[in-house]
């Protein structure tokens, strides 16, 4: 049996998920990966066997919400709330400490 080594992008295309999901999965140890120097390659048969052994379908990359993790809903963003202190009227060179010299 001949092995076919797939890159992250190729495996993502076969499984119909994003490359980011593939990277996340092999870092978590959900799918087997082979490293050649600094390159990562996947054997499609081993990946399919690992998915079946864990009881996942081909769409196993659906993220599950962790306990206590909140998600932004209703168009709310996850940015931190801005401080409520009063704004200064002028900033920068207009409030320089030393008076300007006249010519």
Phi, psi and omega in degrees: 000128183269134180272140175247118181269127181249146174278177179299314181294321180293317178295322178298322179292321180293316181276354179059048175227176181277153177300329178297323178292323178295314180299317179298319183292318182283334174290327177280347181088016180284331178232147181286145181224146174244134182252131174240106188056246180257005182264147175247137179225153183236139172266118187300321181295316179294323178295316179296320178296319180295321179293319179291323180295327179274359178079018179267150170273188179293342179258052183280355185275008178295123184285140178256140183284129179281156179299127177083359180274126180262147177240154179283128180232160176066026178084002178288147179263168180263010181291152179290151179292141180282148179297150184258021179288154180290143180281147174282149182290314183236148180224167173078217186292340183288348178241034181299145183289316183276137177292154178284146177274141176271149179277000000 
